[in-house]
């Protein structure tokens, strides 16, 4: 029997307290927050290690991006495993493999190419572990409780990432990059043990012990499943709506340092500006998630998307520090538009393919957020950083206009169907 933390349908508004009262979600939520901290610590520390070994800024940037870009390929090639194998084994194994990789980087002095390959291989499998975890969350929380669960994950993820970046700097300064990597390995190990010990056995959540792989190979089933998901108009639209605005805003965020330099702001102000977006995101998720009912959030998807884009257009006027901070706070607040898409997206997914869909959603978003800064950086070469940030805002605004043409609050989406022969629910 799958426990629930709220009604599955209607306009009932759940509470964060009720969501956190669900034991399975609380475990997955807390271990995910710790793992995001470990991710930020590992990725930044590895970049420092590569730079200290090579002196190459390019290789340091490649080391940072290697943790993100391969995820899309992993989702396309291996994503079906998130629905075909027991979630507890997958999640525990994911943390254990990442722990082993961090230890390997910390203890073994490998060539840079080999180190990058280790990070890329772990990133390739990440969508499978994350997809299994997201599928289990969707089974544990119903209706508005699921939306607030996603909101809590967003809030904790942003906070944990900031904390991980700060911890990485402190750990590298105090211990050196290799020992700092060992610290991240300990955090992953703690997550693996917590999930292995405290998550119920597969039979307790309706899974099949051992997880059948099915007649088709994992790669073929993953490619076919991803194709079916993306060919479904509703799922494709909802995925693009959750991919594009964050990608454009991430591109704008990547230009904040350059903008501060162009405007000759005092040293340190770029850090304040960079902190405004995540602060706005945290406040937006809290207020929209806590104060609005489900249908209210869904009606505000397009207005909030506009709020994420329009303030960035203001950078075309090259504002000062105060106005720039306010514009970035407002843009961050608009990120809460995503909460209104969570329930329609879940409703549009086939139950037997949710793990793969969640993995594809996350990996696609991470990949595009890595590509966004590169694309807008090339725009900045001609228009300047302020002009490129304004272009990003314009792109978000156009995306909101596209969403307006098809988004209807409260409208039940059609569901994509994945043939039973391609995947076996676990």
ZILIN-V98495 format. One record per run of one state. SS is the DSSP state (~ for helix, > for strand, _ for the rest). FROM is the first residue (numbers start at 1). TO is the last residue. If there is no record, write none. Layout:
SS_FROM_TO + SS_FROM_TO
This chain:
__1_15 + ~_16_20 + __21_22 + ~_23_54 + __55_56 + ~_57_65 + __66_69 + ~_70_78 + __79_80 + ~_81_84 + __85_86 + ~_87_107 + __108_111 + ~_112_140 + __141_143 + ~_144_175 + __176_176 + ~_177_198 + __199_201 + ~_202_205 + __206_217 + ~_218_231 + __232_232 + ~_233_253 + __254_255 + ~_256_262 + __263_268 + ~_269_291 + __292_293 + ~_294_299 + __300_300 + ~_301_317 + __318_320 + ~_321_348 + __349_350 + ~_351_404 + __405_419 + ~_420_422 + __423_426
